Amino acid sequence: MKHSINLVAIVALFIPSYFALTPRAIGATRVEFVLHSFGGSPEDGKYPMAGLVFDKVGAAYGTTTQGGFYGAGVVFKLTPVGSLWRETVLYDFHGTTDGASPYGGVVLDRSGNLYGETIGGGTGTCFYQNVSGCGVVYELTPPSQRGGSWKESVVHTFTGGNDGATPSGNLTFDTSGALFGTTLFGGNLQEGTVFKLVRSGRAWTEIVLHSFGNVDDGAEPAAGVVFDAHGNLWGTTVSGGQYLYWGTVFEMVLSDGDWTESVLYSFDNGTDGGQPAAGLIFDRKGALYSTTLSGGVTGNGTVFGLTPPSTSGGAWVENVLYSFQDGRDGGLPQAGLIFDAVGNLYGTTHSGGESGAGAVFKLTAPAQGTGEWNETVLYSFTNGRDGGLPDSNLVHGSDGYLYGTSYAGGHSYDGTVFKITP
């Protein structure tokens, strides 16, 4: 969506609203609570795609891809007040040089500042899903006095050239405070990048660590990257790889100041899955886990694991833990996974479930470490007031609940924030 509004000052809008928790039971023990329904006011956000992040006092932060006063999305905060949650819009994107349509979520630094990405806005001639501009990385600084406005500043503006374009995932910090992320497009071959942003004083400098698109390389990383204990980076690409179109899992290793990328696995969109749009997580043994949007037994996506080689230089081994049927079990998972304390996996699917509007699922690990993983649908969305079409990662709350967002449904059918008994 193009935006012709060009304001001199960036205004942060604060919109307090209170929503009662409406429980919806599934079976005897599974209960969903809607913490917030988007679109209840003209300034509120719409259509969240990213998950939440909690601060130390239990407040949750997130983004919406559209809505707000200018229609270009918002950054919001949900604060628990007794049994209710109060929403505050921290920043309202103008859709111009400040950014437009944040598809990824936000990350918090130690000082309480928020960082995120938008797929559009900024400068350049990029155009993606009705959003112009090549995207930005932004910072939101909390007010110095209670009741003041959060201040947005653009950390980096993508030009659509070698520096990248259209970032859609989450950012991550290294131990020095540098930011790492990916772009869907741009780079030397216009197939996406992995980048680093280094701060010096008040200025940030971008360094492109890898440009995708070489022979057998991945292309179009939709999710962010994660670090392992050794400082290496790991991620996925939706496209590219040995089979051209179906994506990869990749690793980046730092040696003598240079980053080297290698493809660990190329999907062929068969029973192994295809088009991984989510990021990765590790288990305690160094295995990797995530989801694919397509492939599997019925073509409706998978949950997969990648086991490291038993000998140095060997191949990583992919294991499909579950193939979705797009029935009651769910289908087309776009989000990543989280573990619980005993090694079970939790995630969301965009479709399937009892009403076809998506589901929250649990995969129970085999008792002996080998064997089949068992899927349990914890909640099926109706696309009514409870929400629908969830695309976000889940997160564990300190109260033991699972928290997430849904792209659709809610009071105004513009999406929700929900929590579910695990």
Secondary structure, DSSP 8 states (H G I E B T S, - for coil): -------SS-------EEE--EEEEETTTEEEEEEEETTSSTTSEE---S--EE-TTS-EEEEESEESTTSB-EEEEEEEETTEEEEEEEEE--SSTT-B---S-EEE-TTS-EEEEESB-SSSS-EETTEES--EEEEEE--SSTT---EEEEEEE--SSTT-B---S--EE-TTS-EEEEESB-STTSS-EEEEEEEETTEEEEEEEEE--STT-EE---S--EE-TTS-EEEEESEESTTSSS-EEEEEEEETTEEEEEEEEE--SSTT-B---S--EE-TTS-EEEEESBBSSSSB-EEEEEE--SSTT---EEEEEEE--SBTTBB---S--EE-TTS-EEEEESBBSTTSB-EEEEEE--TTSSS--EEEEEEE--SBTTBB---S--EE-TTS-EEEEESB-STTSS-EEEEE--
